[in-house]
Amino acid sequence: MTTSHQYCTFYVDGLFFGVDVLRVQEVIKYQDMTRVPLASNVVSGLINLRGQIVTAIDLRRRLVLRERPADQLPMNVVVRTDDGAVSLLVDEIGDVLEVDESTYERPPENLNGVARQLVRGVYKLKDRLLLIIDTDQTVDVHGKAAIAAASANAA
């Protein structure tokens, strides 16, 4: 018996990404943002989602890709984390895809830099690769996991 997983898919700078559909709270169009002084450059700002304040992280900046063209507004993929909802700013929303576990592979060796830390693995689809984002690592813009690991190793 083969197992399958469902992913909410989206595009960032022409690349095809997915996050576990169970982590996605909602997908919404562009929202006005309030800038956050002194925040990391990957944090585009805060959005008000029906009274809930949500941090918006630009995936182009988080993955160290080209800046989004000025005339293109991002979409929001709002994901649930242990610290609350976080919006991932993406270029375009895809579909929810169900993929067969047998097509899963570890991240390619040619993935460099931060993408190597954020991409958990890939699914080989008929016409392209689906890059699976590690949601917890992606929203951890201040390296809490790295700090915790370093503290644990020092003890």
N, C-alpha and C positions, 0 to 999 in steps of 0.2 A: 504494500500500500504506500503510495507516495503522499507526502504531506505538502501543503501549499500555504502560502502566506499572502496577506493582502497589504498593499502599500498605496498610500496617497502619493501620486506622482506630480512632478513639476519640473520646469526648465529653469536653469540659471546659466546664462552666457552660452546657450546652445547645448549644454550638458543635461542629461535626463536623470533626475534624482527621485528617490522615494523615501518616505518615512512610514513606519508602521502605522497602519490606519487606526489602531487602537490608541495611539498617542495623540491623534489629531482631534482637537476640540471642534474646530470649524475652519472653513476657507472663506475669506471675504475679500472684497475689492479694496483698493487703496483707501487708507484712512489718513486724515490730517494728523501730524505728529507734533509733539512738543519736544524740542531739543533738550538734551540733558548736558549741562555744562560739565566739562572735565571727564565725561564718560569715554570709554574706549571708542575708537573710530568705527568699530563694527556695530555699535549701538546707534541706530538712526534716530531714535527718540522713543517717546511713550505715546501709546494710543489709548483712548478711552473706549472700552468695549462694554457698552451698556452699564457704565458705572465702575467697571473693573479696569484698573490701570495695568496695562500690559506693555512690557519692554519689546521693542521691535529691533531685531537683529538682521542686518543686511547680509544675506548669504554670499553675495558677490564679494563683499569686503572680508567676510569670515573665511572664505575659501581662497582669498587673495587672487581674485579674477579681475578682469577689466571692469571699470566703473560702468554702471548702467547709463545708457544714453539719456540726456536731459529730458527728451520728449517722451520717455517711456516711464509710466508709473508702475511701481511694483504691486504685486498682489500679496495678501497675507495668508500664510498657513499658520494658524494658531494651534500650538501644541501644548499638551499638559506635561508639566514637570513636577518634581517634588517640591519646588519652590513656587509653584503656581503656573499660570499660563504665560507663554512667550510666543511672540509672533516672529515667524521666519519670513523675511521679505524675499520674494522670488519673482522671476520675470513673467512666467505664465504657468497656469494650473493645467495639469494633465487629468487623467482619470484615476479611479481606484482600480488597480490591477491585481489580479490574483496570479501569483507565479509559483511554479513547481519547484520544490526544494532541490530537485536533482539538477537544476540549471544554476545553482548558487556556487560562487567561487570566492576565494579570499581576494582582497583588493589587489589589483595589478601591481607588479614591482615598480612600474614606471610612475606611480603616483608619488608626488614629491611634497615636501613641506607639510603645511597644516592639513592638506587634503588627506594625507596618509593617516593622520590621527582621527579625522572626522568620518571617513568612508569605512564602514564596517565590512562591506563586501559588495559583490556585483552579481546580478543575474544576467545571463546571456539570453536575450530575447531574439526573435527572428531577425529584426532589422537594426538592433542597437543594444547597448548595454544600459542596464538600470543600476545606477550607483545608489547604494543604501546608506543613508546618513545615520550616524549614531547621534540620536537626539540629545542625550545627556552631555556628550562631549561638545556638541555644536553650541548649545546654550551656555556652556561653561566658559564665558569669555574672559574670566579672570583667573582661570586655571585652578579652581578649587580642588579638583581631582588631583592635579599635579602637586599642589601644596600639601594636601592630605597624604599623598603617597610619599612625598619627601619627608614629612614629619614622622610618618610611620617607619621609614627606613632609618631615620636618625635616632629613633628610640632604641 
